[in-house]
Every structure is written in C-alpha cells, then in structure tokens.
Amino acid sequence: MAPRAALATLAACCCAASAAAQPAAVPDFSGLWTRGPAAQSAFKPPLEGPGPIINTTPPPPDAGGGTGTSWRGDYTNPILQPWAADIVRQHVEADIAEMPFLSAQQICSPHSVPYVLQLNDAVQFLQTPEIFAILYAREMRARLAYMNAEHPADLTPSYYGHSVAHWQGDTLVVDTIGLNDKTWTDRFGTPHTDKLHAVERYRLTDGGTILRAEFTVEDPGAFTVPWSAYVTYRREEDGYFEQVCAENNRDPFSGEDYPIPKDDTPDF
C-alpha cells in the first residue's frame, strides 16, 4: 500500500480536479467523522428483521470511554450457528472470569468488516469518481472501494477483502467480499468464515450533520440468516491524529508470550 500521506494527497487532488465530473446529486461525505465514546460504539439493531449480537451488560447511556465496560454478547441470538454461539459464549465466560480475550484493537491486528465500523476514533472519507477511501486513525488503516467496478473472480482472502461501490441516489453502497476468517465480526468475538459478504449503505441525515451507515451481513458458514445493523458518525472537531500500534505477542493477563508465527514451507 502506498504511504498514507501520498494516498491522502492523491485523493485530495483527485477530489479537487474531478469535483465537476461528479453528478450534482452525489452528496459530499469527505472530511472527518467519529463514532463517539467507545462504550456506545456497539452495533444498533434494525427496526425489524434479524439483528446483530447485542451486549447483555450494556453501559449506561451517559457512559464515556470504554474503561470498565463489559462486552458480553448474547450468544442465544438465533442468527448464530451452534459453533459460532459456542465461541461467543466462551468470550462471555472469559469476561466474567476477568480474563477476557484480547480484541484486534488490543493486539494491533486488523479489524476487518463489519467489525471496523465499531471503531470510535476519527475516520476520514475521501471520494473521487474512481475510488472511495475510508481512512481510520486507529492504527492508520485504510479501505479502498472501487467505484462502479466488479469484484475479481480469483480473490485471495485478506483482512479487508475487496470492496466495490456505487451510488443509489444519495446513498453510497459498498459491497465487500474476499475476507479471510482470521478476525471477529464484532467486539463480542463473534466469528465468521471466508464466505462473509457485507453490504454497507452510507447516507447523510439530520441536515448533513450525521452520517448513517446501515449494513447487511451474510455468511452461511457462521450465521443461520443474513442480519442487519447500523452505526452513526458525527463530524469530528478534534482533528485526525496518527495512532501507531505495533503487534505485541505478550498476553497482558498471564504475562506469557503467544507463539511467533512461522512458515515451515521450503523456499524451493
């Protein structure tokens, strides 16, 4: 991936040079956004139909940061296949025992989709007629959605998969496939397989002050049915700051080191 500064500069230049080429009806999502306090960053259920795993010990409405917040998912949610429900249950039991599993955020690992939508730090959107870029301040990660394109037929699974996007009126639709199975679906440790297919729909509400992202997840390997949820972003006033995070293979609870990954495959 190109250096982040170069990516931002290129996208900004493209935005300025091609603004006239974008249809007048296309809204401007560019700029900085944030989810708000970490304790309030869980997915919100839809008005009807199957929804996400919810927190059985939710924080109070006025909770600030994530300190002291329990993340105990409802493993009885019928969207979960038995093996997936068992993993969520293990996470709940570990949290009760005060030995919670470490999240991607804590070990500096990629969050994937849709888990990355729970990040509460600054997010920057950069849009051009060719590429829609989402830059996450947390760990300085970037997602690129290729406008009016198709997914390649021979995708190799990766942490953020392959995203394509198009406009439906004032709504940006982002379609993502090609994800590996090394991540969670959410903060509750809900697993998924490499068959996961996510569709995000972004649109401005409340006079352009709120960016609402509705999404649907389909994964026949981990879920019994497709399910939906949504998150909201508000304008970020504090700026976009570099947050560097390096992978650490030491468990802070036990003090033991995780095995260092190694490849025993012969080079030739």
C-alpha positions in Angstrom: 0.0 0.0 0.0 1.3 3.5 -0.8 2.4 5.7 2.1 -0.6 7.2 3.8 0.4 10.8 3.2 0.7 10.1 -0.5 -2.7 8.4 -0.6 -4.3 11.3 1.2 -2.6 13.8 -1.1 -3.6 11.9 -4.2 -7.2 11.5 -3.2 -7.5 15.2 -2.2 -6.0 16.2 -5.6 -8.4 13.9 -7.4 -11.3 15.3 -5.4 -10.4 18.9 -6.4 -9.7 18.1 -10.0 -12.8 15.9 -10.6 -15.4 17.6 -8.5 -17.1 19.0 -11.6 -17.3 15.5 -13.0 -19.4 14.2 -10.2 -23.2 14.3 -10.6 -24.8 17.2 -8.7 -27.0 14.7 -6.7 -24.0 13.0 -5.2 -23.5 14.2 -1.5 -20.1 15.1 -0.1 -19.1 12.7 2.6 -15.5 14.0 2.7 -13.9 15.2 5.9 -13.5 13.8 9.4 -16.1 11.8 11.3 -16.2 9.9 14.6 -18.4 7.2 16.2 -18.2 8.9 19.6 -17.4 7.2 23.0 -16.2 3.7 22.9 -18.8 2.5 25.4 -21.5 3.5 22.9 -20.0 2.0 19.8 -21.8 -1.3 19.6 -24.0 -2.0 16.5 -27.6 -0.9 16.6 -30.3 -3.3 15.6 -32.6 -2.6 12.7 -36.3 -1.7 13.1 -37.3 -5.1 12.0 -35.7 -8.4 11.0 -32.6 -10.3 12.3 -30.2 -8.0 14.1 -26.6 -8.1 15.5 -25.3 -9.7 18.7 -26.1 -7.2 21.5 -24.4 -6.5 24.8 -26.1 -8.3 27.7 -24.4 -5.8 30.1 -24.7 -2.5 28.3 -23.1 0.6 29.7 -25.3 3.4 31.0 -26.5 6.0 28.4 -24.1 8.7 29.7 -21.0 6.4 29.7 -17.9 8.0 28.4 -14.9 5.9 27.4 -14.6 2.1 27.5 -13.0 1.8 30.9 -14.8 -0.8 32.9 -17.2 -1.6 30.1 -18.1 -5.3 29.8 -18.6 -6.8 26.3 -20.7 -9.9 26.9 -22.6 -10.9 23.7 -25.9 -12.5 23.6 -24.9 -16.0 22.4 -28.6 -17.1 22.4 -29.2 -14.9 19.3 -30.8 -17.2 16.7 -28.6 -15.7 13.9 -25.7 -17.8 15.3 -24.9 -21.3 14.1 -24.1 -23.6 17.1 -20.4 -23.5 16.7 -20.4 -19.7 16.5 -22.7 -19.3 19.5 -20.3 -21.5 21.5 -17.4 -19.2 20.7 -19.4 -16.1 21.8 -20.3 -18.0 25.0 -16.6 -18.7 25.6 -15.9 -14.9 25.3 -18.6 -14.2 27.8 -17.3 -16.7 30.3 -13.8 -15.3 30.0 -15.0 -11.8 30.6 -16.9 -12.9 33.7 -13.7 -14.6 34.9 -11.9 -11.3 34.3 -9.6 -12.9 31.7 -11.2 -11.6 28.5 -10.0 -12.5 25.1 -7.8 -9.7 23.6 -9.5 -7.9 20.8 -8.0 -6.8 17.5 -7.6 -3.3 18.9 -5.7 -4.6 21.9 -3.2 -6.6 19.9 -2.9 -4.2 17.0 -4.5 -6.6 14.5 -6.8 -5.6 11.6 -10.5 -5.4 12.5 -12.0 -6.4 9.1 -15.6 -5.8 8.0 -18.0 -5.1 9.7 -16.0 -5.0 13.0 -14.1 -1.9 11.8 -17.4 0.1 11.9 -17.2 -0.2 15.7 -14.0 1.9 15.9 -14.8 5.1 17.8 -11.7 7.2 16.7 -11.6 9.6 13.8 -12.4 8.4 10.3 -11.7 10.4 7.2 -13.7 9.9 4.0 -12.1 10.8 0.6 -14.2 10.4 -2.5 -13.4 10.6 -6.2 -15.4 9.2 -9.2 -13.0 6.3 -9.3 -12.2 5.4 -5.6 -13.9 6.0 -2.3 -11.3 5.8 0.5 -12.0 5.3 4.2 -9.0 6.2 6.4 -9.2 5.0 10.0 -7.0 6.9 12.5 -6.9 3.9 14.7 -3.7 2.0 13.6 -3.7 4.1 10.5 -5.7 1.7 8.4 -7.3 2.3 5.0 -10.1 0.8 2.9 -10.5 1.5 -0.8 -13.8 0.9 -2.5 -13.6 1.0 -6.3 -16.4 2.9 -7.9 -18.7 1.2 -10.5 -16.4 -1.8 -10.7 -16.7 -5.6 -10.3 -15.1 -8.0 -7.9 -12.2 -10.0 -9.4 -13.0 -13.7 -10.0 -9.9 -15.0 -8.3 -9.7 -13.1 -5.0 -7.2 -14.3 -2.3 -8.9 -13.8 1.1 -7.5 -10.9 3.1 -8.2 -8.9 6.2 -10.3 -6.2 4.5 -11.3 -8.1 1.4 -12.2 -6.4 -1.9 -14.7 -3.6 -2.0 -16.6 -2.1 -4.9 -19.1 0.8 -4.6 -21.8 2.7 -6.5 -24.3 5.4 -5.9 -28.0 4.8 -5.5 -29.4 8.4 -5.4 -27.9 10.0 -2.3 -26.7 6.7 -0.8 -23.3 5.1 -1.3 -23.5 1.3 -1.5 -20.2 -0.5 -0.6 -20.1 -4.3 -1.4 -17.3 -6.3 0.2 -16.2 -9.9 -0.3 -12.9 -11.8 -0.2 -12.4 -11.6 3.6 -10.3 -14.1 5.5 -11.6 -15.9 8.7 -8.9 -14.5 11.0 -11.0 -11.7 12.5 -14.1 -11.2 14.6 -17.4 -9.8 13.3 -17.7 -7.5 16.4 -16.3 -6.7 19.8 -18.1 -9.8 21.3 -15.7 -12.1 19.5 -18.4 -13.3 17.1 -16.6 -15.4 14.4 -17.2 -15.6 10.7 -15.8 -17.6 7.8 -14.3 -16.5 4.5 -17.7 -16.7 2.9 -18.8 -13.4 4.6 -20.4 -10.9 2.3 -21.1 -7.4 3.7 -23.1 -4.6 2.0 -22.8 -1.1 3.6 -25.1 1.8 2.8 -23.9 5.3 3.7 -26.1 8.4 3.7 -26.3 11.8 5.3 -29.1 12.6 7.8 -30.1 15.4 10.2 -29.2 18.1 7.7 -25.9 16.6 6.9 -24.6 16.5 10.4 -24.9 12.7 10.8 -23.6 10.0 8.5 -25.6 6.8 8.9 -24.1 3.5 7.8 -26.6 0.6 7.5 -25.2 -2.8 6.6 -26.2 -6.3 6.0 -24.0 -9.4 6.7 -24.4 -12.7 5.0 -22.2 -15.7 5.9 -23.7 -19.2 5.5 -20.7 -20.6 7.3 -21.3 -18.8 10.6 -24.9 -17.4 10.6 -28.3 -19.0 10.1 -29.7 -16.0 8.2 -28.5 -12.7 6.8 -28.7 -9.9 9.5 -28.5 -6.2 9.6 -27.4 -3.3 11.8 -26.4 0.3 11.6 -24.0 2.8 13.1 -23.9 6.6 13.0 -21.0 9.0 12.7 -20.9 12.7 13.6 -18.5 15.4 12.5 -15.1 15.2 14.2 -13.9 18.5 15.6 -10.7 17.5 17.2 -8.7 16.5 14.1 -7.1 13.4 12.7 -4.0 12.3 14.6 -1.5 9.5 13.9 -2.1 6.4 16.1 0.7 4.0 15.7 0.2 0.4 17.1 2.7 -2.4 16.9 1.8 -6.1 17.3 2.6 -7.4 20.7 2.8 -11.2 21.3 2.7 -10.9 25.1 -0.6 -11.6 26.9 -1.0 -8.8 29.5 -3.1 -11.0 31.7 -0.9 -14.0 32.0 2.5 -12.4 31.1 3.1 -15.3 28.7 4.1 -14.9 25.1 2.0 -16.0 22.2 3.9 -18.3 19.7 5.5 -16.3 17.0 4.1 -17.2 13.6 6.5 -19.1 11.4 6.4 -20.7 7.9 8.0 -24.1 7.6 7.3 -24.3 3.9 10.5 -24.9 1.9 11.6 -21.9 -0.1 12.4 -24.1 -3.1 
